[in-house]
Amino acid sequence: MTADTSTSSETSKQQARAHASIKAQLKSATGINPAQCYQCGKCTAGCLMAAEMPLKIHQILRAIQLDQIDKLLTDESIWLCLGCETCSTRCPNEVEPARIIDALREIAAQENPKELPRYINAFHQAFLKQIMRHGRIFEFGLIAAYKLKTGRLFDDVSQVPAMLTRGKLALSPRSIDGIKDIRRIFKACEDASVASDNKSDKGSGAP
Amino acid sequence: MKIGYFPGCSLHATAREFDESLRAIAPTLDLDLTEIEDWACCGATSAHATNHLLSIALPARTLALAEAQQHQQVLAPCAACYNRLATAHHQVAKDAALAQKVNKVLERPFNNTVAVRSIAQILHELIPTIKSKVKTPLKDLKVACYYGCLLVRPPHLDNSDDAEQPHSLEEIVTATGATSVNWHKRLDCCGGGFSISRTDSVIRLSRAIIDDAAAAGADAIVVGCPMCQSNLDLRQRAMKRADSPIPILYITQLVGLALALSPKNLGLNRHFINTKAVSDRKFSNDTDVAKSAAGGQS
């Protein structure tokens, strides 16, 4: 019974995804037309993380052109992009793969939060929480929160005393005066992101 | 030169020697730094990987504050902060719809009038001043200039340097009397924001960078980014480079040494890889020789 329900909801989710053209969503989110990629492979050739990515950058672009949304949102390739912008710098047709991948991450985080790579997602969540809490990054708190979230309690712990003796870690956080401002900005951006996602879902279908 | 200063989170903590060395060299170079009041984190990697509007709005708030505090330009010494602030400035300028959204979210006046400058741009402009103020030319010091990914990228940002063949750091290094080596990996990413979440990748990437600098005969690597500095400095043991370590200096520290400022004032004691191989060299102690060399140079 439970299995049936989950299967049917899974199917409807896939149908919904099939209706929402990822190509169109990305185009409206970034102003970049992914169809302009002619698969020269220059992005992948210069990508330092390509060796670790199941889907290389040019393959990600190709999957977008073919609207293979499930392929894009279910493996960790898009989360392994370092954002170094080498691909965007070298793209001969101004496709800006790094910007496209950022937009794909935003869609993946909304559509498919459970399938994000745990360690990377935990880092982003812990990082953003620091900003929401203090307006700035309190590094000690960031590391502690990340470790609690991932259970990686002892990696790198040997560095902590050395950081402290060098005066490189503050032990208590200090919030900025305009912290309410920051929290309001976070909330407004979250709302705007959900709103634009709904809008592009409705308007999608045609590429 | 009057400038709004955006230290970013790192320069108040793990990269405090970047802040210390910048503040130490500023008076000599007539660089008048005023920290932007109530600045917030630029959002770094995590905002742009998860919410585009947030990744623009956070730096835009700081730019709006800078504007209200009468700054015409802002210096963001951290390369990653520079990239986020410059990207916000650029995108708001070219995209009217985004500008409207950002203004709505900020709920404060924002005309996007403040120019965003990197440490390489600012020091490059100050090269004539640096040359005239050098007290201990760093003669015989071979330096690998490491740009990393974001100091000059992407090319559409208002950056005077070339995104593929940059030269500003090399010219600053030459002004200090040191020599820059030719090497290959000066624009390769060190792994940046994966330092905590994917350390193995960072070690692989950073090691390749240090090996290449070493092969080119560099005595030190100079950087303009706290993430690069910490990845290259902190992890040399994990890279199995502990027996032939290379000091990783901020470009501001190198300039400070040439201005004969004390290593301690430049925060050189805060590094993991000992920097004495650079700071204790003969050129930094032998003031008479240094003076005549400086005189001869100008």
Interface residues (C-beta under 8 A of the other chain):
Chain A: A29 G31 L48 M49 E52 W79 L80 L82 G83 C84 E85 T86 S88 T89 R90 E96 A98 D102 A103 R105 E106 A109 Y119 I120 A122 F123 H124 F127 L128 Q130 I131 G135 R136 I137 E139 L142 I143 Y146 D155 D156 Q159 A162 M163 R166 G167 K168 L169 A170 I176 D177 G178 D181 I182 R184 I185 F186 A188 C189 E190 A192 S193
Chain B: C9 S10 H12 A13 T14 A15 R16 D38 W39 A40 C41 G43 A44 T45 S46 A47 H48 A49 T50 N51 H52 L53 L54 S55 A57 L58 R61 N83 D95 K101 K104 V105 L106 E107 C149 L150 R153 P154 P155 A163 E164 L187 D188 C189 G191 G192 G193 F194 I196 S197 R198 T199 S201 L205 L234 N269 R270 H271 F272
